[in-house]
Amino acid sequence: MTRWPRWVGLLGLSVLVMAACARVRPVETGGPTPASLPPGDSQPTDWDHPFQGNGVQVASMEVASEDVSFNIVDPAGLGDANGIYVTPGPKERAAVAFMYDSPYGRVIVIEGLPDIPDAESRMAAYEDSVAHNGQPGYWTTSTIVTLASGDPAIVGASPYSSSTIEWVTNGVQFSVIGPELTSDQAVSIANGI
């Protein structure tokens, strides 16, 4: 896991950011306990501090672009970002997160270099995630969708957390997460970026 902090890892290499979004949060009755969570998932996502508090807030997209090795895309349709955060470390491994308070509630759009650069291998990983739907130990139900841009994306949903979406366009991996996001809302946001 070269580009993402340790807190991502539910599905390993198959869908790293989706795993970060599908954090299992214990429920009052019948939910998983911290001891039963997958490795790295003992904490809920911190929706106010992207990258589990390890992100460095920057003043603008222009400043963020100086800290990454890819072309940042200004997410459309969500209004003005409440904050822009960059992961610390080398530019080649950095990612950026845009935090919004949108009509869908808190939404974070993460951009970075693809975890799986090869499109064929990435699709195989998406398909592998779908193949694990409903199996013991897998918290997320995955669905592959085609965005308006024609790019394939993987949507994750869990009874313990909100929905997520991840895709790659023009060499940049995008992930959309939010504490109250539905699958339809995640796809709608992705189609607007």
Buried (B, 14 or more C-beta within 10 A) or exposed (E): BEBBBEBBBBBBEBBBBBBBBBBBBBEEEEEBEEEEBBEBBBEBBBBEBBBBEBBBBBEEBEEBBEBBEBEBBEBEEBEEBBBBBBBEBEEEBBBBBBBBBBEBBBBBBBBBBBBBEEEEEBBEBBBBBBEBEEEEEBBBBBBBBEBEEEBBBBBBBBEBBBBBBBBBBEEBBBBBBBBEBBBEBBBBBBBEB
